[in-house]
Amino acid sequence: MKQPTKPFALCIENGGNQASLILGKVYRILLDARAAKDDLVRIVDESGEDYLFHKDQFVFVDFPAAIKRKILAIQNAR
């Protein structure tokens, strides 16, 4: 798999990671080319730390610039 080109991931599967991922929530992706080779994405999860998760747990999305700023501001305020 190549790097996701979209900066956000919408969680569609959290089996085994219910404490780390909330279904339907949008998470920020951190670029990690090595992880992408193994079909993994680096996500800033509910702990506020970044961890690797399988790409099949997400749908990759993008938003208009104003929405991106709001999402990042909300995530940075935690």
Residue frames relative to the residue before (quaternion, step in Angstrom):
aa qw qx qy qz dx dy dz
M 1.0000 0.0000 0.0000 0.0000 0.00 0.00 0.00
K 0.3289 -0.7115 0.5746 0.2356 3.55 -1.04 0.68
Q 0.7139 -0.4385 0.3301 0.4349 3.54 -1.32 0.27
P 0.4847 -0.6176 0.5114 0.3494 3.61 -1.00 0.67
T 0.3499 -0.7526 0.5202 0.2014 3.57 -0.95 0.84
K 0.6495 0.4748 -0.3152 0.5033 3.55 1.27 -0.15
P 0.4798 -0.7392 0.4060 0.2420 3.59 -0.90 0.92
F 0.7562 0.3276 -0.1873 0.5346 3.58 1.24 -0.21
A 0.1918 -0.7673 0.6033 0.1024 3.54 -1.25 0.55
L 0.2547 -0.7447 0.6018 0.1355 3.55 -0.94 0.96
C 0.3761 -0.7497 0.5034 0.2078 3.58 -0.63 1.13
I 0.0437 -0.8042 0.5927 -0.0043 3.57 -0.79 1.09
E 0.7707 0.1609 -0.1021 0.6080 3.60 1.31 -0.09
N 0.0118 0.8262 -0.5625 0.0277 3.59 -0.71 1.03
G 0.2184 0.8140 -0.5115 0.1676 3.60 1.23 0.40
G 0.8199 0.1693 -0.1678 0.5205 3.55 -0.75 1.09
N 0.7525 0.3209 -0.1828 0.5453 3.58 1.28 -0.18
Q 0.1825 0.8399 -0.4995 0.1083 3.60 1.12 0.59
A 0.6685 0.4869 -0.3072 0.4707 3.60 1.06 -0.62
S 0.7151 0.4633 -0.2391 0.4656 3.58 1.18 -0.58
L 0.7996 0.1863 -0.0625 0.5675 3.57 1.09 -0.75
I 0.2152 -0.7582 0.6052 0.1121 3.56 -1.02 0.87
L 0.4803 -0.6719 0.4829 0.2909 3.56 -0.80 1.03
G 0.8146 0.2562 -0.2043 0.4786 3.56 -0.97 0.90
K 0.5867 0.5807 -0.3738 0.4229 3.58 1.23 -0.11
V 0.3887 -0.6978 0.5577 0.2256 3.55 -1.17 0.71
Y 0.0976 -0.7940 0.5998 0.0144 3.57 -0.89 1.03
R 0.4734 -0.6497 0.5200 0.2887 3.52 -1.22 0.61
I 0.2946 -0.7364 0.5875 0.1608 3.55 -1.07 0.86
L 0.1815 -0.7333 0.6426 0.1278 3.55 -1.07 0.80
L 0.4858 -0.6878 0.4523 0.2940 3.58 -0.79 0.98
D 0.1254 0.7602 -0.6248 0.1264 3.54 -0.98 0.97
A 0.2527 -0.8181 0.5021 0.1213 3.57 0.04 1.34
R 0.6384 0.5293 -0.3391 0.4442 3.60 0.96 -0.76
A 0.6619 0.4981 -0.3038 0.4707 3.59 0.93 -0.86
A 0.6256 0.5637 -0.3361 0.4218 3.59 0.98 -0.84
K 0.6045 0.5671 -0.3551 0.4323 3.60 1.09 -0.64
D 0.7244 0.3796 -0.2179 0.5327 3.59 1.22 -0.50
D 0.5291 -0.6594 0.3736 0.3817 3.59 1.29 0.43
L 0.5031 0.6208 -0.4358 0.4142 3.55 1.10 0.76
V 0.1639 -0.7535 0.6245 0.1243 3.56 -1.24 0.48
R 0.3677 -0.7041 0.5645 0.2243 3.54 -1.13 0.73
I 0.0464 -0.8156 0.5730 -0.0654 3.53 -0.54 1.31
V 0.3481 -0.6642 0.6103 0.2554 3.56 -1.13 0.69
D 0.1669 -0.8463 0.5033 0.0507 3.57 -0.25 1.32
E 0.7975 -0.3285 0.2225 0.4545 3.59 -1.30 -0.26
S 0.6178 0.5448 -0.3506 0.4456 3.59 1.16 -0.42
G 0.4856 -0.6507 0.4367 0.3874 3.56 1.27 -0.39
E 0.6217 0.5008 -0.3311 0.5031 3.57 1.34 -0.03
D 0.4379 -0.6836 0.5070 0.2898 3.56 -1.24 0.35
Y 0.0126 -0.7815 0.6216 -0.0523 3.52 -1.03 0.98
L 0.4855 -0.6494 0.5021 0.3008 3.54 -1.30 0.36
F 0.0082 -0.7662 0.6418 -0.0298 3.52 -1.05 0.92
H 0.5632 -0.5958 0.4417 0.3642 3.57 -1.18 0.50
K 0.5780 -0.6373 0.3984 0.3177 3.56 -0.99 0.90
D 0.6172 0.5794 -0.3472 0.4036 3.59 1.12 -0.60
Q 0.5862 0.5761 -0.3723 0.4310 3.59 1.25 -0.15
F 0.7637 0.3444 -0.1535 0.5240 3.58 1.30 -0.19
V 0.2333 -0.6589 0.6822 0.2146 3.47 -1.46 0.26
F 0.3318 -0.7680 0.5181 0.1779 3.58 -0.76 1.02
V 0.0468 -0.8246 0.5603 -0.0625 3.53 -0.80 1.14
D 0.1703 -0.7345 0.6443 0.1275 3.50 -1.35 0.33
F 0.1939 -0.7733 0.5963 0.0940 3.54 -1.24 0.45
P 0.6212 -0.4950 0.4243 0.4348 3.59 -1.25 0.23
A 0.6980 -0.5161 0.3105 0.3873 3.57 -1.19 0.64
A 0.6585 0.5153 -0.3246 0.4422 3.62 0.88 -0.85
I 0.6610 0.4893 -0.3030 0.4815 3.58 1.00 -0.79
K 0.6049 0.5529 -0.3519 0.4523 3.61 1.00 -0.78
R 0.6606 0.5111 -0.3081 0.4555 3.57 0.90 -0.94
K 0.6640 0.5009 -0.3089 0.4612 3.59 0.95 -0.84
I 0.6425 0.5140 -0.3272 0.4647 3.60 0.93 -0.84
L 0.6816 0.4807 -0.2930 0.4675 3.58 0.86 -0.95
A 0.6338 0.5226 -0.3403 0.4576 3.61 1.00 -0.74
I 0.6377 0.5131 -0.3250 0.4738 3.59 0.98 -0.80
Q 0.6927 0.4757 -0.2868 0.4601 3.59 0.84 -0.95
N 0.6777 0.4883 -0.2957 0.4635 3.60 1.01 -0.72
A 0.6192 0.5644 -0.3371 0.4295 3.60 1.20 -0.46
R 0.5602 0.6286 -0.3939 0.3685 3.60 1.18 -0.32
